[in-house]
Amino acid sequence: MLMAADEIKLGGDDLVIAGDNADVLGRLPDEAFDLVYMDPPFNTGRAQARHTLETAAAANGDRVGFGGRTYKTRLLQSLAYDDAFDDYLAFLEPRLARARELLAPHGTLYFHIDYREAHYCKLLLDELFGRDAFLNEIIWAYDYGAKPKRRWPAKHDTILAYVRTPGGHHFDAEAVEREPYMAPGLVGAEKAARGKRPTDVWFHTIVPTNGAEKTGYPTQKPEGVLRRLVAASARPAGWCLDPFAGSGTLGAVCQQLGRRFVLIDHSPDAVAIMRRRLGAAESPEGAAESARVRAAQT
């Protein structure tokens, strides 16, 4: 078992840590992070999976394409994790409480969840952070997934933002990428060219199937969404933390924006994807730290 006294130092290297975040979070230094981004499993009650296929033309293929041509597919990779908890809030509470302690006085938590649990999680966050620490409810809207005919299709996630110190948080609105006006003719050429600051409702595509960001990891989030969070709430060279790092999107964004990061995940598949995606982000010292964490858990 990991001991809290055996603290993980933040120094010259970004860290990718293989381990249970419930243990690893206790070893990180208090008040060290400008931003904590948490994208836990959504408690959908089912396994999440993503499969990578290779397709090639074949006379006796199992798929039919344009012009009646047939193709044969071969499974290259399958990634999955369970997404069901008997008591979801009990799973989250100690991790969220520790996240608050890890935030710097000017720091911000961004908690990413879907419609099934958002209202329950907000009540928990109000209790842990205080209602006056609530900053925003960000709605990330997209057009992907099933389209049921007996209810409104669910096409958004919720990101709840809470600050460590109400009124004392860092927020750089000018650093955030602007977006086009919906009616540019109404604002004039100068404003239209500059674009407008995003509101709390973001229309952003998911990671495209054939996009450069694609890693094959289930529930991978697009860099454009996290880029806004990091640009606004993390100072240059400030430290950012993702305890459910998955494919490592937070680390990729931090690399682009000149921020530091600590990424944690217990899945060997996730850690392998992050190492490939982030390249030199995990130094020999970082790799040694991951190995030490794994050894301490056994």
C-alpha positions in Angstrom: 0.0 0.0 0.0 1.3 3.5 -0.8 2.0 5.7 2.2 1.2 9.4 2.2 4.4 10.2 3.9 6.3 9.0 0.9 5.7 12.1 -1.1 6.0 12.4 -4.8 8.1 15.5 -5.6 7.3 17.9 -8.4 10.5 19.0 -10.1 11.9 19.2 -13.6 9.9 16.4 -15.2 6.3 15.9 -16.1 4.9 12.7 -14.6 2.9 9.8 -16.0 2.1 7.6 -13.0 0.7 4.0 -13.2 -1.3 3.4 -10.1 -4.6 3.7 -8.2 -5.3 7.4 -7.9 -6.9 6.9 -4.5 -3.3 6.1 -3.3 -1.3 8.3 -5.5 -3.2 11.5 -4.7 -2.3 11.1 -1.1 1.4 11.3 -2.0 1.3 14.5 -4.1 2.1 17.8 -2.3 -0.7 20.0 -1.0 -1.6 23.2 -2.8 0.7 22.4 -5.8 -1.7 22.5 -8.7 -3.2 25.4 -10.7 -5.8 23.1 -12.2 -7.2 19.6 -11.5 -9.2 18.0 -14.3 -11.2 15.0 -13.3 -13.0 12.9 -16.0 -14.0 9.8 -14.0 -16.0 6.9 -15.4 -19.6 8.1 -15.8 -21.3 5.2 -14.0 -23.3 4.2 -17.1 -23.7 0.7 -15.7 -22.0 -0.9 -18.7 -18.6 -1.7 -20.0 -17.0 1.0 -22.3 -15.1 -0.3 -25.2 -13.4 0.8 -28.4 -12.2 -1.5 -31.2 -9.6 -0.7 -33.9 -10.1 -2.5 -37.2 -8.0 -3.0 -40.3 -9.9 -3.2 -43.5 -8.6 -4.6 -46.8 -10.3 -5.5 -50.2 -11.1 -9.2 -50.4 -13.3 -11.3 -52.7 -15.0 -13.0 -49.7 -15.0 -10.1 -47.4 -17.5 -9.5 -44.5 -18.3 -5.9 -45.4 -19.7 -4.3 -48.5 -18.6 -0.9 -49.6 -19.0 1.5 -52.6 -19.9 -0.1 -55.9 -20.5 -3.5 -54.3 -16.9 -4.1 -53.4 -16.3 -6.4 -50.5 -13.8 -6.0 -47.7 -12.4 -8.1 -44.9 -11.8 -6.7 -41.5 -9.3 -7.7 -38.8 -9.3 -6.6 -35.1 -6.1 -4.8 -34.3 -6.8 -3.6 -30.8 -9.6 -3.7 -28.3 -9.6 -1.4 -25.2 -12.3 -1.6 -22.5 -13.0 -0.7 -18.9 -16.0 -1.3 -16.5 -18.2 1.7 -15.9 -20.4 0.7 -13.0 -20.3 1.4 -9.3 -22.6 0.3 -6.5 -22.1 3.7 -4.7 -20.8 6.2 -7.2 -20.6 9.2 -4.8 -18.8 7.1 -2.2 -16.2 6.3 -4.9 -15.9 10.0 -5.8 -16.0 11.7 -2.4 -12.4 10.9 -1.1 -10.9 11.7 -4.5 -12.7 15.1 -4.8 -11.9 16.0 -1.2 -8.2 15.3 -1.8 -8.4 17.2 -5.1 -9.4 20.3 -3.2 -6.4 20.0 -0.9 -4.1 19.6 -3.9 -5.3 22.9 -5.5 -3.3 26.0 -5.0 -5.1 28.9 -3.3 -5.7 30.3 -6.9 -6.6 26.9 -8.3 -9.6 25.5 -10.1 -11.2 22.0 -10.3 -12.9 21.0 -13.5 -15.1 18.0 -13.0 -16.4 16.3 -16.2 -19.5 14.2 -16.0 -22.6 13.3 -18.0 -26.3 13.9 -17.4 -26.9 10.7 -15.4 -24.9 11.9 -12.4 -24.3 15.6 -12.8 -27.0 16.8 -10.4 -25.9 14.4 -7.6 -22.2 15.3 -8.2 -22.9 19.0 -7.9 -24.5 18.5 -4.5 -21.4 16.6 -3.4 -19.1 19.3 -4.7 -21.2 22.0 -3.0 -20.6 20.1 0.3 -16.9 19.6 -0.2 -15.9 23.0 -1.7 -18.7 25.2 -0.4 -21.5 26.6 -2.6 -19.6 29.9 -2.9 -16.7 28.1 -4.5 -18.9 27.1 -7.5 -17.7 29.0 -10.6 -19.5 27.6 -13.7 -21.5 24.8 -15.2 -20.0 24.3 -18.7 -22.1 22.5 -21.2 -20.1 20.7 -23.9 -22.5 20.0 -26.8 -21.8 17.6 -29.6 -23.6 15.7 -32.3 -22.7 12.0 -31.9 -24.3 8.8 -30.7 -27.7 7.3 -30.6 -30.8 9.2 -31.7 -33.8 7.8 -29.8 -37.3 8.7 -31.0 -39.1 8.6 -27.6 -37.0 11.2 -25.8 -34.7 14.1 -26.6 -31.3 12.7 -27.7 -28.7 13.3 -25.0 -25.9 15.2 -26.8 -23.9 17.0 -24.1 -21.6 16.5 -21.2 -21.3 18.8 -18.1 -18.1 20.2 -16.7 -18.5 21.6 -13.2 -16.0 24.2 -12.2 -15.1 24.9 -8.5 -12.3 27.1 -7.1 -10.2 26.6 -4.0 -10.6 30.3 -2.9 -13.8 32.0 -3.9 -12.9 35.3 -5.7 -9.2 34.5 -5.5 -8.9 32.1 -8.4 -6.7 32.6 -11.5 -8.7 33.1 -14.7 -7.2 34.5 -17.9 -10.1 35.1 -20.3 -7.8 36.7 -22.9 -5.7 33.6 -23.2 -8.6 31.5 -24.4 -9.0 30.8 -28.1 -11.9 32.8 -29.5 -14.7 31.4 -31.7 -16.7 32.9 -34.6 -19.8 35.0 -34.1 -22.9 33.2 -35.1 -24.1 36.4 -36.8 -20.9 38.2 -37.8 -22.7 40.8 -39.9 -24.3 42.2 -36.7 -21.0 43.0 -34.9 -18.9 44.7 -37.6 -15.8 43.6 -39.5 -13.3 44.2 -36.7 -15.2 42.2 -34.1 -16.0 39.5 -36.5 -12.4 39.1 -37.4 -11.4 38.8 -33.8 -14.1 36.5 -32.8 -15.8 36.2 -29.4 -14.9 34.7 -26.1 -16.7 31.4 -25.5 -19.6 31.3 -23.1 -20.5 28.4 -20.8 -22.1 26.5 -23.7 -19.5 25.0 -26.0 -20.3 23.4 -29.4 -17.3 21.2 -30.2 -17.0 18.0 -32.2 -15.9 14.7 -30.6 -12.5 13.3 -31.6 -12.9 12.4 -35.3 -12.6 8.8 -36.2 -9.7 9.5 -38.6 -8.4 12.6 -36.8 -4.8 13.1 -35.9 -5.7 13.1 -32.1 -7.3 9.7 -32.3 -5.6 7.2 -29.9 -8.2 4.4 -29.9 -8.9 4.9 -26.2 -12.6 4.7 -25.1 -14.2 8.0 -24.1 -11.2 10.1 -25.3 -11.9 13.8 -25.0 -10.9 16.3 -27.7 -7.9 18.6 -27.1 -10.0 21.7 -28.0 -12.2 21.3 -25.0 -9.3 20.9 -22.5 -7.3 23.6 -24.2 -9.9 26.2 -23.1 -9.7 25.0 -19.5 -5.9 25.0 -19.3 -5.5 28.3 -21.0 -7.9 30.1 -18.7 -7.1 28.5 -15.3 -3.4 27.4 -15.4 -0.6 30.0 -15.3 2.3 29.6 -17.7 4.5 26.7 -16.3 1.8 26.0 -13.7 1.1 22.4 -12.7 -2.0 20.5 -13.9 -3.3 17.2 -12.6 -5.5 14.5 -14.2 -6.2 11.5 -11.8 -8.2 9.7 -14.5 -5.9 10.4 -17.3 -7.0 7.8 -19.9 -5.5 8.7 -23.2 -3.5 11.7 -21.8 -5.4 14.6 -23.5 -4.6 16.9 -20.6 -0.9 16.2 -21.0 -1.0 16.8 -24.7 -2.6 20.2 -24.2 -0.2 21.1 -21.4 2.7 20.4 -23.8 1.2 22.7 -26.4 0.6 25.5 -23.9 3.7 25.4 -21.8 2.2 24.0 -18.6 3.4 21.1 -16.4 1.4 18.0 -15.8 0.9 14.9 -13.6 -1.2 12.1 -15.2 -2.4 9.1 -13.2 -4.1 6.0 -14.4 -4.3 2.4 -13.2 -4.8 0.9 -16.6 -1.7 -0.5 -18.4 -3.4 0.2 -21.7 -4.0 3.8 -20.8 -0.4 4.3 -19.6 1.0 2.7 -22.8 -1.1 5.0 -24.9 0.0 8.1 -22.9 3.6 7.2 -23.3 3.3 6.9 -27.0 1.2 10.0 -27.4 3.4 12.2 -25.2 6.7 11.0 -26.4 9.5 12.4 -24.3 7.0 13.7 -21.7 7.9 10.8 -19.4 11.6 11.1 -18.7 13.7 8.3 -17.2 12.9 9.8 -13.8 9.2 9.8 -14.5 9.4 6.2 -15.7 11.2 5.3 -12.5 8.5 7.0 -10.5 5.8 4.9 -12.2 7.8 1.8 -11.6 8.2 2.7 -7.9 4.5 3.4 -7.5 3.6 0.0 -9.1 6.1 -1.7 -6.8 4.7 0.0 -3.7 1.2 -1.2 -4.6 2.1 -4.9 -4.8 
